[in-house]
Amino acid sequence: MSNSISITEFLLLAFADTRQLQLLHFWLFLGIYLAALLGNGLIITTVACDHRLHTPMYFFLLNLSLLDLGSISTTVPQSMANSLWDTRAISYWGCAAQVFFFLFFVVTEYCVLIIMAYDHYVAICQPLHYGTLLGSRACVHMPAAAWGSGFLHAVLHTANTFSLPLCQGNAVDQFFCEIPQILKLSCSRSYLREVGLLVLSACLAFGCFVFILFSYVQIFRAVLRIPSEQGQHKAFSTCLPHLAVVCLFVSTAVFPPSISSPSFDLVLAVLYSVVPPAVNPLLYSMRNQELKESARKEISLTFVNLDKLSITLRR
């Protein structure tokens, strides 16, 4: 523990060595970050303000957007600041906080995706029982359980990781603090305990993914039995965005770290930590006419209010 306490900061992996490429990285990440803020913020505002969207499906979508904002805000701003100020440093407790919040948001998001799969399954396969299985109480309890599970998972892994003695330097081969990279700095075989917990978590996540796949097999079988083409189109427009988000989430996080090189790990980390929060709003709004119409209404109302405010200020 003395070696661990002696470390006051970690050095993150830089995207580039030259100043021009560092600034390019800053502006690229800034654009992605602003796109994520705009897309997820628009979904949150639309769902919160439009009473027609106060349904379980959109309530879960609101939770998903909040989690996307949280996860990308945990990693990207620090990386942008490091590139802008030409530094690699992050404090010891800042690194611990980054590990905690990233795990918290990512695990909770995965739980919410499972809940959304269950919501679609009940809505399509058991529509007569929807009000019973997904009443107001269930809609509160299930997201609360997801957030609680994410919190406990993050506390367990963060405490276990940062209780290890670290004596292999303070250079983290990633652009944000990631548990596998921190475990490389450990000089004790106690790190195998955290590896075991990670394997157990991966097995649980795989079991949940199997549940999602089984739900969608049942959903597609039910959709194909719908006699009207319009009904099938509506069902697919509801389910396909969620399935695309699940596939993006799982496919970008399925590769284990350090299987090739730091550069390859860096690309994978960007894919699973930066891309999904920015792309998810686009996937959900692409085929959801109800959400797009409500968003247009909110944007139009915002511009009208801005015009009225401008006229009032001129007077």
Secondary structure as a PSIPRED ss2 file (coil, helix, strand):
# PSIPRED VFORMAT (PSIPRED V4.0)

   1 M C   1.000  0.000  0.000
   2 S H   0.000  1.000  0.000
   3 N H   0.000  1.000  0.000
   4 S H   0.000  1.000  0.000
   5 I H   0.000  1.000  0.000
   6 S H   0.000  1.000  0.000
   7 I C   1.000  0.000  0.000
   8 T C   1.000  0.000  0.000
   9 E E   0.000  0.000  1.000
  10 F E   0.000  0.000  1.000
  11 L E   0.000  0.000  1.000
  12 L C   1.000  0.000  0.000
  13 L C   1.000  0.000  0.000
  14 A C   1.000  0.000  0.000
  15 F C   1.000  0.000  0.000
  16 A C   1.000  0.000  0.000
  17 D C   1.000  0.000  0.000
  18 T C   1.000  0.000  0.000
  19 R H   0.000  1.000  0.000
  20 Q H   0.000  1.000  0.000
  21 L H   0.000  1.000  0.000
  22 Q H   0.000  1.000  0.000
  23 L H   0.000  1.000  0.000
  24 L H   0.000  1.000  0.000
  25 H H   0.000  1.000  0.000
  26 F H   0.000  1.000  0.000
  27 W H   0.000  1.000  0.000
  28 L H   0.000  1.000  0.000
  29 F H   0.000  1.000  0.000
  30 L H   0.000  1.000  0.000
  31 G H   0.000  1.000  0.000
  32 I H   0.000  1.000  0.000
  33 Y H   0.000  1.000  0.000
  34 L H   0.000  1.000  0.000
  35 A H   0.000  1.000  0.000
  36 A H   0.000  1.000  0.000
  37 L H   0.000  1.000  0.000
  38 L H   0.000  1.000  0.000
  39 G H   0.000  1.000  0.000
  40 N H   0.000  1.000  0.000
  41 G H   0.000  1.000  0.000
  42 L H   0.000  1.000  0.000
  43 I H   0.000  1.000  0.000
  44 I H   0.000  1.000  0.000
  45 T H   0.000  1.000  0.000
  46 T H   0.000  1.000  0.000
  47 V H   0.000  1.000  0.000
  48 A H   0.000  1.000  0.000
  49 C H   0.000  1.000  0.000
  50 D C   1.000  0.000  0.000
  51 H H   0.000  1.000  0.000
  52 R H   0.000  1.000  0.000
  53 L H   0.000  1.000  0.000
  54 H C   1.000  0.000  0.000
  55 T C   1.000  0.000  0.000
  56 P H   0.000  1.000  0.000
  57 M H   0.000  1.000  0.000
  58 Y H   0.000  1.000  0.000
  59 F H   0.000  1.000  0.000
  60 F H   0.000  1.000  0.000
  61 L H   0.000  1.000  0.000
  62 L H   0.000  1.000  0.000
  63 N H   0.000  1.000  0.000
  64 L H   0.000  1.000  0.000
  65 S H   0.000  1.000  0.000
  66 L H   0.000  1.000  0.000
  67 L H   0.000  1.000  0.000
  68 D H   0.000  1.000  0.000
  69 L H   0.000  1.000  0.000
  70 G H   0.000  1.000  0.000
  71 S H   0.000  1.000  0.000
  72 I H   0.000  1.000  0.000
  73 S H   0.000  1.000  0.000
  74 T H   0.000  1.000  0.000
  75 T H   0.000  1.000  0.000
  76 V H   0.000  1.000  0.000
  77 P H   0.000  1.000  0.000
  78 Q H   0.000  1.000  0.000
  79 S H   0.000  1.000  0.000
  80 M H   0.000  1.000  0.000
  81 A H   0.000  1.000  0.000
  82 N H   0.000  1.000  0.000
  83 S H   0.000  1.000  0.000
  84 L H   0.000  1.000  0.000
  85 W C   1.000  0.000  0.000
  86 D C   1.000  0.000  0.000
  87 T C   1.000  0.000  0.000
  88 R C   1.000  0.000  0.000
  89 A E   0.000  0.000  1.000
  90 I E   0.000  0.000  1.000
  91 S E   0.000  0.000  1.000
  92 Y H   0.000  1.000  0.000
  93 W H   0.000  1.000  0.000
  94 G H   0.000  1.000  0.000
  95 C H   0.000  1.000  0.000
  96 A H   0.000  1.000  0.000
  97 A H   0.000  1.000  0.000
  98 Q H   0.000  1.000  0.000
  99 V H   0.000  1.000  0.000
 100 F H   0.000  1.000  0.000
 101 F H   0.000  1.000  0.000
 102 F H   0.000  1.000  0.000
 103 L H   0.000  1.000  0.000
 104 F H   0.000  1.000  0.000
 105 F H   0.000  1.000  0.000
 106 V H   0.000  1.000  0.000
 107 V H   0.000  1.000  0.000
 108 T H   0.000  1.000  0.000
 109 E H   0.000  1.000  0.000
 110 Y H   0.000  1.000  0.000
 111 C H   0.000  1.000  0.000
 112 V H   0.000  1.000  0.000
 113 L H   0.000  1.000  0.000
 114 I H   0.000  1.000  0.000
 115 I H   0.000  1.000  0.000
 116 M H   0.000  1.000  0.000
 117 A H   0.000  1.000  0.000
 118 Y H   0.000  1.000  0.000
 119 D H   0.000  1.000  0.000
 120 H H   0.000  1.000  0.000
 121 Y H   0.000  1.000  0.000
 122 V H   0.000  1.000  0.000
 123 A H   0.000  1.000  0.000
 124 I H   0.000  1.000  0.000
 125 C H   0.000  1.000  0.000
 126 Q C   1.000  0.000  0.000
 127 P H   0.000  1.000  0.000
 128 L H   0.000  1.000  0.000
 129 H H   0.000  1.000  0.000
 130 Y H   0.000  1.000  0.000
 131 G H   0.000  1.000  0.000
 132 T H   0.000  1.000  0.000
 133 L H   0.000  1.000  0.000
 134 L C   1.000  0.000  0.000
 135 G C   1.000  0.000  0.000
 136 S H   0.000  1.000  0.000
 137 R H   0.000  1.000  0.000
 138 A H   0.000  1.000  0.000
 139 C H   0.000  1.000  0.000
 140 V H   0.000  1.000  0.000
 141 H H   0.000  1.000  0.000
 142 M H   0.000  1.000  0.000
 143 P H   0.000  1.000  0.000
 144 A H   0.000  1.000  0.000
 145 A H   0.000  1.000  0.000
 146 A H   0.000  1.000  0.000
 147 W H   0.000  1.000  0.000
 148 G H   0.000  1.000  0.000
 149 S H   0.000  1.000  0.000
 150 G H   0.000  1.000  0.000
 151 F H   0.000  1.000  0.000
 152 L H   0.000  1.000  0.000
 153 H H   0.000  1.000  0.000
 154 A H   0.000  1.000  0.000
 155 V H   0.000  1.000  0.000
 156 L H   0.000  1.000  0.000
 157 H H   0.000  1.000  0.000
 158 T H   0.000  1.000  0.000
 159 A H   0.000  1.000  0.000
 160 N H   0.000  1.000  0.000
 161 T H   0.000  1.000  0.000
 162 F H   0.000  1.000  0.000
 163 S C   1.000  0.000  0.000
 164 L C   1.000  0.000  0.000
 165 P C   1.000  0.000  0.000
 166 L E   0.000  0.000  1.000
 167 C C   1.000  0.000  0.000
 168 Q C   1.000  0.000  0.000
 169 G C   1.000  0.000  0.000
 170 N C   1.000  0.000  0.000
 171 A E   0.000  0.000  1.000
 172 V C   1.000  0.000  0.000
 173 D C   1.000  0.000  0.000
 174 Q C   1.000  0.000  0.000
 175 F C   1.000  0.000  0.000
 176 F C   1.000  0.000  0.000
 177 C C   1.000  0.000  0.000
 178 E C   1.000  0.000  0.000
 179 I H   0.000  1.000  0.000
 180 P H   0.000  1.000  0.000
 181 Q H   0.000  1.000  0.000
 182 I H   0.000  1.000  0.000
 183 L H   0.000  1.000  0.000
 184 K C   1.000  0.000  0.000
 185 L C   1.000  0.000  0.000
 186 S E   0.000  0.000  1.000
 187 C C   1.000  0.000  0.000
 188 S C   1.000  0.000  0.000
 189 R C   1.000  0.000  0.000
 190 S C   1.000  0.000  0.000
 191 Y H   0.000  1.000  0.000
 192 L H   0.000  1.000  0.000
 193 R H   0.000  1.000  0.000
 194 E H   0.000  1.000  0.000
 195 V H   0.000  1.000  0.000
 196 G H   0.000  1.000  0.000
 197 L H   0.000  1.000  0.000
 198 L H   0.000  1.000  0.000
 199 V H   0.000  1.000  0.000
 200 L H   0.000  1.000  0.000
 201 S H   0.000  1.000  0.000
 202 A H   0.000  1.000  0.000
 203 C H   0.000  1.000  0.000
 204 L H   0.000  1.000  0.000
 205 A H   0.000  1.000  0.000
 206 F H   0.000  1.000  0.000
 207 G H   0.000  1.000  0.000
 208 C H   0.000  1.000  0.000
 209 F H   0.000  1.000  0.000
 210 V H   0.000  1.000  0.000
 211 F H   0.000  1.000  0.000
 212 I H   0.000  1.000  0.000
 213 L H   0.000  1.000  0.000
 214 F H   0.000  1.000  0.000
 215 S H   0.000  1.000  0.000
 216 Y H   0.000  1.000  0.000
 217 V H   0.000  1.000  0.000
 218 Q H   0.000  1.000  0.000
 219 I H   0.000  1.000  0.000
 220 F H   0.000  1.000  0.000
 221 R H   0.000  1.000  0.000
 222 A H   0.000  1.000  0.000
 223 V H   0.000  1.000  0.000
 224 L H   0.000  1.000  0.000
 225 R C   1.000  0.000  0.000
 226 I C   1.000  0.000  0.000
 227 P C   1.000  0.000  0.000
 228 S C   1.000  0.000  0.000
 229 E H   0.000  1.000  0.000
 230 Q H   0.000  1.000  0.000
 231 G H   0.000  1.000  0.000
 232 Q H   0.000  1.000  0.000
 233 H H   0.000  1.000  0.000
 234 K H   0.000  1.000  0.000
 235 A H   0.000  1.000  0.000
 236 F H   0.000  1.000  0.000
 237 S H   0.000  1.000  0.000
 238 T H   0.000  1.000  0.000
 239 C H   0.000  1.000  0.000
 240 L H   0.000  1.000  0.000
 241 P H   0.000  1.000  0.000
 242 H H   0.000  1.000  0.000
 243 L H   0.000  1.000  0.000
 244 A H   0.000  1.000  0.000
 245 V H   0.000  1.000  0.000
 246 V H   0.000  1.000  0.000
 247 C H   0.000  1.000  0.000
 248 L H   0.000  1.000  0.000
 249 F H   0.000  1.000  0.000
 250 V H   0.000  1.000  0.000
 251 S H   0.000  1.000  0.000
 252 T H   0.000  1.000  0.000
 253 A H   0.000  1.000  0.000
 254 V C   1.000  0.000  0.000
 255 F C   1.000  0.000  0.000
 256 P C   1.000  0.000  0.000
 257 P C   1.000  0.000  0.000
 258 S C   1.000  0.000  0.000
 259 I C   1.000  0.000  0.000
 260 S C   1.000  0.000  0.000
 261 S C   1.000  0.000  0.000
 262 P H   0.000  1.000  0.000
 263 S H   0.000  1.000  0.000
 264 F H   0.000  1.000  0.000
 265 D H   0.000  1.000  0.000
 266 L H   0.000  1.000  0.000
 267 V H   0.000  1.000  0.000
 268 L H   0.000  1.000  0.000
 269 A H   0.000  1.000  0.000
 270 V H   0.000  1.000  0.000
 271 L H   0.000  1.000  0.000
 272 Y H   0.000  1.000  0.000
 273 S H   0.000  1.000  0.000
 274 V C   1.000  0.000  0.000
 275 V H   0.000  1.000  0.000
 276 P H   0.000  1.000  0.000
 277 P H   0.000  1.000  0.000
 278 A H   0.000  1.000  0.000
 279 V H   0.000  1.000  0.000
 280 N H   0.000  1.000  0.000
 281 P H   0.000  1.000  0.000
 282 L H   0.000  1.000  0.000
 283 L H   0.000  1.000  0.000
 284 Y H   0.000  1.000  0.000
 285 S H   0.000  1.000  0.000
 286 M H   0.000  1.000  0.000
 287 R C   1.000  0.000  0.000
 288 N C   1.000  0.000  0.000
 289 Q H   0.000  1.000  0.000
 290 E H   0.000  1.000  0.000
 291 L H   0.000  1.000  0.000
 292 K H   0.000  1.000  0.000
 293 E H   0.000  1.000  0.000
 294 S H   0.000  1.000  0.000
 295 A H   0.000  1.000  0.000
 296 R H   0.000  1.000  0.000
 297 K H   0.000  1.000  0.000
 298 E H   0.000  1.000  0.000
 299 I H   0.000  1.000  0.000
 300 S H   0.000  1.000  0.000
 301 L H   0.000  1.000  0.000
 302 T H   0.000  1.000  0.000
 303 F H   0.000  1.000  0.000
 304 V H   0.000  1.000  0.000
 305 N H   0.000  1.000  0.000
 306 L H   0.000  1.000  0.000
 307 D H   0.000  1.000  0.000
 308 K H   0.000  1.000  0.000
 309 L H   0.000  1.000  0.000
 310 S H   0.000  1.000  0.000
 311 I H   0.000  1.000  0.000
 312 T H   0.000  1.000  0.000
 313 L H   0.000  1.000  0.000
 314 R H   0.000  1.000  0.000
 315 R C   1.000  0.000  0.000
